[in-house]
Amino acid sequence: MKQTIKSHFKCNREDLNRLFACNRISALVWNKILELQREKLRSKGDLQRMLKGLYPINSQSVQAVTDKYCAACLATKSARDNGLANKYPWRHKRNYPTTWKADGFKLLGNRLKLSLGIFAGKRQKPIEVKLPPSTLKTLEGVKLQQVSLVWDGWLKLAIVIDDGKESAPAVQSDVTCGIDLGEIHSIAAFESGGNAIIITGRLLRSVKQYQQKKLAEFDKKLSKCKANSRRTKKLRRAKRRMLQKMNARIRDLNHKITRSFVTWAVENKVAKVYVGNPEGVQRKKRRRVVNQKLSRWNFGKHLEYLTYKLSAVGIVLEKISEAYSTQTCPVCGRRHKCNNRNYRCSCGYTAHRDVHGARNILSLGLKGRISITTPIKDRKYLRTA
Ligand SMILES: [Zn+2]
């Protein structure tokens, strides 16, 4: 199975500067692509031909930018075909992650050599970084497929590895499950046997709110300092450290939340999971407050973690459109918003709002429409940490 790990590294000052330069050059490639496409729409092959040999980084790293650009365009196209208003890539960048594909790097002992290829007929000196023991341990006996230089509070390496293991055999059962990802209840799930679980993300939310507050404080202090003063530098460093710490905390909580769900799904012998796909929610709702809330909520991470955690235990995940799943009454089909813990309809139907949403998603997945599937038997609450 493929997996991406992020790692710190050490290197000398000269190589560090060259790494920063790599990401600036990759951004130039990106900007050039935007320019070329604005003139005239070109195919991926044409772009690659036009960019060849122009930049002093590995030719495969240049190709990787083209690949990512084309992938982003395809994603936008499919979103637009589904009626969303996504924009094609347009923003110019100052930095862009540089990627080294399989033959662009070599791991020798604890040293990773990143090749810069040949530029103007001359082979360039590779960049050498040192990996920490914890990363080396993870890399033992696995295949390294790709390395990217990313910004995560500081420069880090994102390494794509393949442990060569097949993913787990598919679970054999007819239990299916619908899940609803949300901000307050992080995950609400309902399985076809009638059990429900609600995993709350209050702690996650409070950590995120605290992070926002701290960020605002730093920005306020920074706005009062002179550019390039010692105090500015000090504050920036402190801000970066704070962000790193909080991000690690958030990542940890996200893992805990998704892991709890997977454990529950395994216990209930779930074979297939339908998840309401909230992609596009962010773009459809224009109100700023809503947008702020959604961006903090970060469902993308939960979806990403669920995807690989579920496939590791042989559970199938299917994304379905969750249009009106929380608002529709499964008995009479009327729609209305729900403002408290229970969803109540004028026809007499009532259910816990989060379980109600998850059950509607299950119904959408199984039958393609919202109706009653199974009565709710058991409801379990889990608070993460
Ligand atoms: Zn009703």
Boltz pocket constraint, residues with backbone or C-beta under 6 A from the ligand:
constraints:
  - pocket:
      binder: B
      contacts: [[A, 329], [A, 330], [A, 331], [A, 332], [A, 333], [A, 334], [A, 345], [A, 346], [A, 347], [A, 348], [A, 349]]
      max_distance: 6.0
